[in-house]
Amino acid sequence: MLRPGGLFALPVSAPPRPRSTAFWTLLAFDAVMRVRNAVWRPPFVMYYRAFRFGDLRRELERAGFRVESYPLEEFGRRADGSPRARMIAARKLP
């Protein structure tokens, strides 16, 4: 994927809504892991809310990738019509 024309593909799920139990559960887990890693070695790196799609896109583009996303319809759609999951396809530019 690091050669020109190479493809990096990554499935991502839509983030939970801020009013949902899943949102607060993931936020709490990440906070606990960050505190744990601050006081205990070796670090245990496992975060669920480590990046947002916009940040991922920007970093991939900055690294020389053309980024596209495709809805994964087999996972359905949320109440607002947005896809529950997407495939991120980043192709290395020449």
C-alpha positions in Angstrom: 0.0 0.0 0.0 2.9 2.4 0.4 3.9 2.1 -3.2 2.2 4.4 -5.7 -1.1 2.9 -6.6 -1.1 0.8 -3.4 -4.5 0.5 -1.6 -5.2 0.7 2.1 -8.7 -0.4 3.0 -10.2 0.0 6.4 -13.8 -0.7 7.6 -15.1 1.8 10.1 -18.4 1.9 12.0 -20.4 5.0 12.6 -19.8 6.4 16.1 -22.5 6.0 18.6 -24.7 9.0 19.3 -23.8 11.1 22.4 -27.1 10.3 24.0 -26.6 6.5 23.8 -25.3 4.2 26.5 -22.7 2.9 24.0 -21.2 6.4 23.6 -20.7 6.8 27.4 -19.4 3.2 27.8 -16.7 3.7 25.2 -15.8 7.1 26.6 -15.4 5.6 30.1 -13.4 2.7 28.8 -11.0 5.0 27.0 -10.7 7.2 30.0 -9.9 4.3 32.3 -7.3 3.0 29.8 -5.6 6.4 29.6 -5.4 6.6 33.4 -4.2 3.0 33.7 -1.4 3.7 31.1 -0.4 6.8 33.0 0.3 4.8 36.2 1.1 1.3 35.0 3.7 -0.1 32.7 3.8 -1.5 30.1 1.0 0.4 28.5 -2.1 -1.4 27.2 -3.0 0.3 24.0 -6.6 -0.3 23.2 -8.8 2.7 22.6 -12.2 2.7 20.9 -12.6 6.5 20.4 -9.0 7.3 19.3 -9.8 9.0 16.0 -12.6 10.6 14.0 -13.2 10.0 10.3 -12.4 13.6 9.5 -9.0 13.3 11.3 -8.3 9.9 9.5 -9.1 11.4 6.1 -6.9 14.5 6.7 -3.9 12.4 7.9 -4.2 10.0 5.0 -4.4 12.9 2.5 -1.4 14.6 4.2 0.5 11.3 3.8 -0.1 11.3 0.0 -3.3 9.1 -0.3 -6.5 9.8 -2.2 -9.3 8.8 0.2 -12.7 7.6 -0.8 -15.4 6.0 1.3 -18.2 3.6 0.4 -21.2 2.7 2.5 -21.4 -1.0 3.6 -25.1 -1.5 3.0 -25.1 -5.0 4.5 -24.8 -3.3 8.0 -27.9 -1.2 7.4 -28.6 2.4 8.0 -29.2 4.5 11.1 -32.4 6.4 11.8 -31.1 9.5 10.1 -30.3 7.6 6.9 -26.5 7.5 7.3 -24.7 4.2 6.9 -23.9 2.2 10.0 -20.5 1.3 8.5 -18.2 2.5 5.7 -15.2 1.1 3.9 -12.4 3.6 3.7 -10.2 3.2 0.6 -7.0 5.1 0.5 -4.9 4.9 -2.7 -1.3 6.0 -2.6 -0.8 8.8 -5.2 2.2 8.6 -7.6 
